[in-house]
Structures are given as C-alpha cells and as structure tokens.
C-alpha cells in the first residue's frame, strides 16, 4: 500500500507553497487508497519552535487533511541517526572534518579553482587523509568537527545506482556532485540527508513527494540507502508554487501564510484552490 508523507520544518508558519506540497502528497495517497503521514523535521534546535509545530498541525487540519498518528518529530529520535552513523563508521565510510567554512574557502582559493556542486563550493577533502591517531586526538581534545561521508569509497563499494522519479523517469545516481557531504556534526547527531533517508525507511514511505528544488538531493539519498541497506521508495518531485511575478513562496511572505489567509476570511476550499489543489 502506498504511503506518502509531508515533512515540514517548524521554523515558521506554513505558506501557500507548503500547502501545495502537503496537498500533493495527500492526494497522491488518497487517489489509490493509500496512507498519509506527517513528520516534523526539527533537528535544527536553534531555529525550530514548538509553537510552529502546533500551528503546522492546526493549518493542515483546517485544510482538511487527515494523517495517521503519531506524528514523528525528528528531535525525539536522534538515537536512530546515531545508529546509522555507527554503521557507516564501522564500515570505514565516515571521517571527522575539522575545517571551518573559512578554511575551505582558503583551500579552494589556493588551489586556483573551486569546483561547485548543488550546495555550492565542493569540499576539497582535506581531512580525508588525516591519520587515525590525529583524528582521535583532535576529537578527544574537544575540537569542533563534522562527520563527512567518503563518497568516492562508498560509490566504489556499491557501484552504479538508479532511482525512479515519476516525472523524470529512471535517473542514474550521481552523488559525487555533492562531494563528501556532512552527515552530522559534533553537537548535532544528524543532517537533513541522513535523517530524511533513515526516517523514510523506518516509517515505510513508498512514495517521496517533495519540491523539485530537492531533486538533486535524491542522488545523495540513493547512495545512503545503498550503503545502509535501506529500501528504495519511488519519487515525485513536484513544481514549486510561485506568485504572479514568478517568485517562489517562502516563509518571509507573511501575508500568504495559511493563518493570515484564514484570519482574512478565506475558506479551506479557497486556499486549496490557491495552492493548486482545488476543493477538498
């Protein structure tokens, strides 16, 4: 049975773009008699707020969405991500990186070229070759670090990977375009890439629906699925909702939050139509 999910971060109130994404996932499951869940992606404890979590659930209920309980909050499941990291570390696929953003900028400047990936300048891999004794000593000394995936080694072990998107068809995974991605930091035991991949597997998501701005991230997620021996869902990356000027909706557009529209007297059906989903 199909299982879809809507997984917002509680760093602000939902806007029309969120409504479009939530309704897209909900309709995909509804059309085939499937299941729909909500997940709160609140690993960024500095920016996420409990009051936004509550407002998200209030807005979704007002729109007419019904989801299965309980709602999974990532901040309550850090041990799941630690377990995944332990597996990767045991396979020799993680290494601590002590470089700051300034260090990386200086390193790429000295090299005379700065290869870019979807997230910007690629990390040059400076800490990948550090001796184990030095790594352990620096961690023990309390230095700040990030845990990076040795992407080239991971790819060497798993070989060619593919994933399926309902718009793009079969896609050859190219996670090397991201370089050695960060999977966790000293004080944060997961990253978006790791948490979303682990959560989708643990919750049994069979169709991942999300905006086309996250299409490239799926290359990384497919590699993580392979090296963690996780099931591979289907994907549907939908268009991003934009305003009349072509600008995508964002949390800064307070006039278009669902709460503001509701308080202005808009009905759920009207907002669903504005979000491109039509009446419930």
Secondary structure, 3 states (H helix, E strand, C coil): CCEEEECCCCCCCCEHHHHHHHHHHHHHHHCCCCEEEEEECCCCCCCCCHHHHHHHHHHHHHHCCCCEEEEEEHHHCHHHHHHHHHHHHHCCCEEEECCCHHHHHHHHHHHCCCCEECCEECCCCCCCCCCHHHHHHHHHCCCCCEEEECHHHHHHHHCCCEEEECCCEEEECCHHHHCCCEEEECCECCCHHHHHHHHHHHCCCCEEEEEHHHCCHHHHHHHHHHHCCCCCCEEEEECCCECCCCCECCCCCHHHEHHHHHHCCCCHHHHHHHCCCCCC
